[in-house]
Amino acid sequence: MEYILIIISAVFINNVVLAQFLGICPFLGVSNKVSTALGMAIAVTFVITLATITTYLIQIYMLNPLGIEFMQTITFILVIAALVQMVEIILKKVSKPLYQALGIFLPLITTNCAVLGVAILVIKKNYNLLEGVVYGASTAIGFGLALIILAGIREQLELADIPEGMKGVPVSLVTAGILAIAFMGFTGIVK
């Protein structure tokens, strides 16, 4: 039951982009088309899940025993950057179609603050490894869900008659705000 609560909370209630405002740049920048949003969502889910496992193990088995917890942020940044590069190299050699499908999204994830934020939140919330992985994957799915919904709305807005001053970024920000308010409706589900 606890894992279900973590999933519901991470995907809907404490959505990383709509409630915690992490990953706003790719949220607004890649949400022009559903196809690109889907690619980014898959890449973010993959990387956040791997980064959560890796950074958790580094925190528990290296930083804590050595008493250098203050090195967490810089260590996690380096680990995430190296992990993304390693995944990119492995995918290029092992699965060319998947590598081409993810395209430019893998390098973009290196600078996505949602990845670092989730890694740090797993440690702050004192999750064990399994809870951390569930939380990380659920957070990434929540990010992807919000990204795909915004992309679908933005595609529909291209067909709408919008005043000239509201086209582009302004209507995207208003839409993201309304989407955040809609997700707030889930707040009472989990304590």
N, C-alpha and C positions, 0 to 999 in steps of 0.2 A: 504494500500500500504506500510505503514511503517513497518508492521510486515513481509511482504514478503521480504523487503530489509534486515531486521534483520536476517531472516532465510537464505537467499542466502549468506549474508556476513559471518554468523557464520559457515555455513556448508562448503562453498567452498573457499571464499576469505581469511578470517582470521581463517582458520582451527586451532583449539587449539593445535594440535600436529605438524602440518606441517609448520605453519607460526609463532606460538607463542611458540613452543617448550615446552609445558606443557604436562605431561603424557608420556614422552618418554620411561620410564622404562616399563610400561605395553605394550606400543606400540611395542617395540622390543621383550619383553619377552613372550607375549601371542600370537604373530602372527605366530606361527609355523603351525597351522592348522586352517582352516576356521571355524570348529565347535567350537573350544575354543575361537576364535576371536568373533564369533557371541554371545556366552554366555557372554563374557566380555562386548561387546557393549550393550547388553540388560541391564546388571547390572549397567553399568556406566550411561546409559540414565535414568534409574529409580532413582538412587542415586543423580545424578546431579540435576534433576528436583526437587526432594524433598529437597535437600540441598539449592537450590536457593530460594525456598519459605521460608524455615525456617530461613535461615541467613538474608534474606531481612527483614523479620518481626522483627527479633531480633535487627538488625541495626536501623530500623526506630522507633520501639517502646520501645527499651531499651537503646541501646548505645548512640544514638543521644540525647534523652531527658535528660539522666543523664550526658551528656558531657564527656563520656568516649570512644570516637571513637578510641582512641589509643589502646584500648583492642580488636579491631576488629579481628586481626589475631589469637590470642590465643583463643578468644571466638569461632570463626568460626571453628578452628581445633577441639576444644572440642565438639562443636555441631555436626560436621560431624562424628566424631568418635562415639558419642552417637547415632546418627541417624542410622548409619550403623549397630550398635549392636542391636538397637531396631527393625529395619527392619528384621534383621536376626532371632531374637527371634520370631517375629510375623509370618514370613514366615514359620518357623519351626513348629509352632502350627497350622496355618491356612491352608497352602498349601505345603504339603510335596513334591509333584512333582516339584513345582517351586523352592522350597528351594534346592532340590537335583540338579535341572538343573543349578542353579546359583553356587552351590558348593563353591569352594574356592574363587570365584571371589568377593563375598561380602566383606570378610575381606581384600582382596587385595586393594579394592577401598579406604579403610581408608587412605592408604598411597599414593594414586594417587593425585599428586599435581594439576591435571586438575580440580578436584572437588573444591578445595580451590581457585584456580585461577579464575574459573568462578564465584564463590560467591563474590569474591572481585571485579572482573570486572563489575558485575551488579551494585554494589554500585558506583564504579568510573565513570561509564557511565551515572549515574543519571537516570536509567530506573525506571519506575513505576513497580508495582508488575507484571502486565500482560506482559509488555515488557521484564521484567527480566525472567519470566518463559519461554517465547518464545525463548529468547536468550539462556537460560540454556539448554533447550531441544534441540534446534538447534545445539548448540555447542557439546552436547553429541552425537547427530546423526552424526555430522561431524567427531568426534573422532571415532565413530563406523565405519563409511564409510571408513575412511583412514585405520583403523585397519583391516577390512575385505578385502579390496583391497590388502594390503600388505601381508596378510595371503594367499590369492589366488596366488599371484605372488611367494611367498616363496614355496608354495606347487609345483608349476610348476618348480621352480628352482631345486627342489630335483631330478627332472628327467633330468635336463640339465647337460651337460659335462662342469663343472666349474673347473678351475685350483685349485689345492689343497690349495694354500695360500689364495684364495678368498672364500672358503667354510665357511658357518656359518655366524658369525657376520659381517665380511667385506662385503660380497655380500648383506647382509640385510641393512647395512648402505648406500651402494651405491644405492640400490633400493629405500630406503626411501628418499634419496636425489633427485632422479629422479622423484619420486612421488610428492615431494614438488614442484619441478619445474613445473610439469604438473598442479598442482593446482594453481600455479601462473598465469596460462593462463586465469583464471577467473577474474583477477584483474580489468579489465576495465568494468565489468558488473555493479558494484555498486560504487558510488563515495565515 
